[in-house]
Amino acid sequence: MARTTDLSSSALLDVVEQVALRPVRGEGAHLFTAAGERYLDFYGGHAVALLGYGHPALVAALDRQARTLFFQSNIVPLDVRERAAASLVRFGPPGLSRAFFVNSGAEANENALRIAFLATGRPRVVAVEGAFHGRTAAAGAVTAGHERWYGFPVEPFAVTWVPFDDAAALERAITSEVAAVILEPVQGVAGARALSRAFLETARTATAAAGAILIFDEVQCGMGRTGHPFAAQAHGILPDVLTTAKGLGGGFPVGAVLVGEALAAGIRKGDLGTTFGGGPLAMALVEAVIATIEAEGLLARVRRLSARLRSECLVGPVTAVQGMGFLLGLRTVSPAKDVLARLRGKGILAGGSADPHVVRLLPPLILEDAHVDELVAALKEMQP
Ligand SMILES: Cc1ncc(COP(=O)(O)O)c(C=O)c1O
């Protein structure tokens, strides 16, 4: 099967290497093409389809909200927005009691960095090699490899890069110039690489000692994907700011920035703003996603099936499994793109990563044992 589609005759700008699979429908953990081909989706549109496709609770919430009030901005108070914020801060790490809603992961990080600069008045940010925080000006400046695509004439602030999981280097980097340390507890785009608890603890203690802000970017690894509401809770480490997006709306664009009372007290009216952020459709979905994760006991399911994936996927071309929960990287002997093509040939869609030998798995939290069996059987049949 060809890897890419030809967009030369399309009205779309050709900016992404597409997979030659044109889904027309999704149901549960599966995508279907017009020809009726069925694909088991272990990728979820970059980790967004958190509860799979067509989950009745999400469809009902969207339908109900669309019929009631389709849109209003945060210039007016909305019950649904306040309920979504209350659900999210209850689901999130205790201590982060205030939410600001935006539309995407990059926008959440852009605002998190802005909060750190406003709070500290300092000029520098520390980031971790391999990081992906988004493609906007500030988030892009702390994203690895941005030299290739950044596009803006100047970078907005100074950045100190520390090697992945090097706690001593991190400690040295956190000087009195540093406004924030931003990190993904589990790096997604880099290939599902989890930072160690020791590194995260150093980040917490060293930022607190230096008066810098610790930002956890849980845009990809948050919302239950680690088998805990957020990686912050999995590790028992409380950042000053936590960002999330992707699965937060189960497919509807929405991002959020969470902060504690101390930071919130210093944020004044007008410091942050948005037109679409906190719109009622997105808010109804945030509320429904969290309620569904809790009602269906999905965190326990993630932990159980992740343990199966970690041990049973060590077959065929796979030599190691890394990551946490349902953000896993399969290290492969042959190039990941070949393994991905062979999996697609067997009706399974998975993802690549920045590492050419890591296949990324981002299945929906509703995954079942039979789906794990199917992936393991497909890998087993493959020559390394
Ligand atoms: C950890 C992380 N942060 C931020 C982003 C950017 O999110 P968005 O594409 O919604 O702007 C991504 C996207 O892949 C991500 O994985």
The ligand as an SDF file (V2000), in Angstrom:
LIG
                    3D

 16 16  0  0  0  0  0  0  0  0999 V2000
    3.1860   17.0970   24.1990 C   0  0  0  0  0  0  0  0  0  0  0  0
    2.5550   17.9750   23.1680 C   0  0  0  0  0  0  0  0  0  0  0  0
    2.4270   19.2850   23.4190 N   0  0  0  0  0  0  0  0  0  0  0  0
    1.8500   20.1160   22.5340 C   0  0  0  0  0  0  0  0  0  0  0  0
    1.4040   19.6590   21.3130 C   0  0  0  0  0  0  0  0  0  0  0  0
    0.7640   20.6110   20.3410 C   0  0  0  0  0  0  0  0  0  0  0  0
   -0.6040   20.3870   20.3330 O   0  0  0  0  0  0  0  0  0  0  0  0
   -1.5120   20.9640   19.1400 P   0  0  0  0  0  0  0  0  0  0  0  0
   -1.1280   20.2230   17.9080 O   0  0  0  0  0  0  0  0  0  0  0  0
   -2.9240   20.6770   19.6020 O   0  0  0  0  0  0  0  0  0  0  0  0
   -1.2500   22.4220   19.0570 O   0  0  0  0  0  0  0  0  0  0  0  0
    1.5410   18.2980   20.9960 C   0  0  0  0  0  0  0  0  0  0  0  0
    1.0860   17.7820   19.6900 C   0  0  0  0  0  0  0  0  0  0  0  0
    1.4610   16.7340   19.2550 O   0  0  0  0  0  0  0  0  0  0  0  0
    2.1310   17.4400   21.9410 C   0  0  0  0  0  0  0  0  0  0  0  0
    2.2920   16.1390   21.6820 O   0  0  0  0  0  0  0  0  0  0  0  0
  1  2  1  0
  2  3  1  0
  2 15  2  0
  3  4  2  0
  4  5  1  0
  5  6  1  0
  5 12  2  0
  6  7  1  0
  7  8  1  0
  8  9  2  0
  8 10  1  0
  8 11  1  0
 12 13  1  0
 12 15  1  0
 13 14  2  0
 15 16  1  0
M  END
$$$$
